[in-house]
Amino acid sequence: MAYQTALKTGIIAVILLVTVILTTQQQPIQASDDNDGANPYCDKVSDNYQGTCHDRYDTDENGIATCNDGTHKDDPQDCKDATNNRGGAGTREDDGEFVAN
C-alpha cells in the first residue's frame, strides 16, 4: 500500500516537472491566420524573431496563397512583402536577422 502511494506521488511529481519545463521554454514562431497584412513572412524572419508572422505557404483548398498585403497568388513566391511599406516593419538582413526600419 505504501509502495503504491509513493509510486502515485512520484508519477504526479514527474508530470508536474515536465509541465513546468514545457511551459517555461521559448515559444516557437506562430503563423498568423488573420492575414491583416501587418506581419512579416515566416520564411523571412530569423529563428530569434519573437513576433507573429504570416505563413504565405499556408494555402487554401485550391492551392491559392494569401499574401500579407491581402492579395492572392497561385505561387506563394509571387507575394510581395507588405511589411516593407509600413512604419515599424523591417526586412531580413543578409545575416538572417529581422531588423526594424
Order of alpha helices (4+ residues) and beta strands (2+ residues): alpha-beta-beta-beta-beta-beta-beta
